[in-house]
Amino acid sequence: MRRVLIADDEANMRWVLERALSKAGYDVETVENGQLALKRALAERPDLVLLDLKMPKMDGLSVLRALKEHYLDLMIVMMTAHGSTATAVEAIKAGAHDYLMKPFDIEELLITVSKAFEVESLREQVNYLKGESQSDGWQLVGNSDAMQAVKHLVERVSHTPATVLIQGESGTGKELVAHAIHTLSSRVNGPYIRVNCAALTENLLESELFGHEKGAFTGAHARKTGRFELADGGSLFLDEIGELSFNVQAKLLRVLQERTFERVGGEKTIKVDVRIIAATNRDLLKEAQEGRFREDLYYRLSVFPISIPPLRERREDIPSLAEHFLKNLRTYGQNKTFGPGVIDQLTRYDWPGNVRELENVVERLVIISQAAVIGTDGLPVFKTSSKEVEVSGAFVLPPEGVSLEELEKSFLQQAMEQTGGNQSQAAKRLGLSRHAFLYRLEKYGIDPHWGI
């Protein structure tokens, strides 16, 4: 939810503005003078500030200039009943996005705020695209046979206009593959726009994809440009496409067939040149055969399918992925390395959350590790089968009626039994340092000379 800070010395005005913007779906906070406005905005950056020009303790222009020194991109809209056009121009020159001359009606207010957020969204997209264009966006980490096959398919399809359907479990890196296809294509200098189809309701998603005209529905106070228009000349990545409603599926099918559409509530037909890259963690063919997804749309999307294998099927990639994530986390201020046994344990785990889970675990290890060398003590150890001890990125409950203490003691006893009482080997099997292993033996009253 977008956060709006209102600064006005008139209590009635604050009440009216807060009520109108809250009703429109914004998270609103109000203050009665310039000093409080500056203090609140610096303490917790809002998304937009509505700033009255004439206020006690600190006038609006002074607050504007002070905020711009800290937040250059902060959206600020000035309000004044006292100034002239020259004052408004001065505010714009100082960095204000827009201004409202009192008295103004609520419709004008809502349109101004909505347009400000549209500009903010477009600016974020431009900044993202600039950053991505300067990076090695197509780098896919991993040299297993499975990943080599994926890289080969990416390189082959990138230079064609074909629609691509990327399939794989959650966390396998489908978005990275999609961006790699765009980066290697002739559209690399065009926009790369992403939409998560599972994150929006049907009505919001339709508006997000195709845009809407002013007055198309309640709350449509101004025309909105859809993602298809924004992606014209580039690529549009539709993530979780299996979540689309049948109504939106039908409209998407038409775009794929004719490359045209109308905004919600509009009559003008808009033609676009957009490459579609879709992704799903579902078996979309099965969904289509069982009537939960349009079969004709499935075949339109899967002109060139790419399947990404789960991490458990390419364990040889885990060391390079872990090192890659560790290197990226050097922005935390420390150059850490993995100690003995860490990579071995990471490789043995099945990673149900795939690459995303591995990345999260590496980040957690960097945060909690006090030393420059990350040891196995920071890794939670769990028994996931009757034959081996694995590592998990999330806590797994023991069987009902068995406490964690009982489970840990059992692990220690089994390790001592299986190694004939060899403390070093038992500690290594459990992924513990010898010191940590001996501490746990003492904690549970287990004889360190077991079997001797």
Secondary structure, 3 states (H helix, E strand, C coil): CCEEEEECCCHHHHHHHHHHHHHCCCEEEEECCHHHHHHHHHHCCCCEEEEECCCCCCCHHHHHHHHHHHCCCCEEEEEECCCCHHHHHHHHHCCCCEEEECCCCHHHHHHHHHHHHHHHHHHHHHHHHHHHHCCCCCCCCCCCHHHHHHHHHHHHHHCCCCCEEEECCCCCCHHHHHHHHHHHCCCCCCCEEEEECCCCCHHHHHHHHHCECCCCCCCCCCCECCHHHHCCCCEEEEECHHHCCHHHHHHHHHHHHHCEEECECCCCEEECCCEEEEEECCCHHHHHHCCCCCHHHHHHHCCEEEECCCHHHCHHHHHHHHHHHHHHHHHHCCCCEECCCHHHHHHHCCCCCHHHHHHHHHHHHHHHCCCCEECHHHCCEEECCCCCEEECCCCCCCCCCCCHHHHHHHHHHHHHHHCCCCHHHHHHHCCCCHHHHHHHHHHCCCCCCCCC
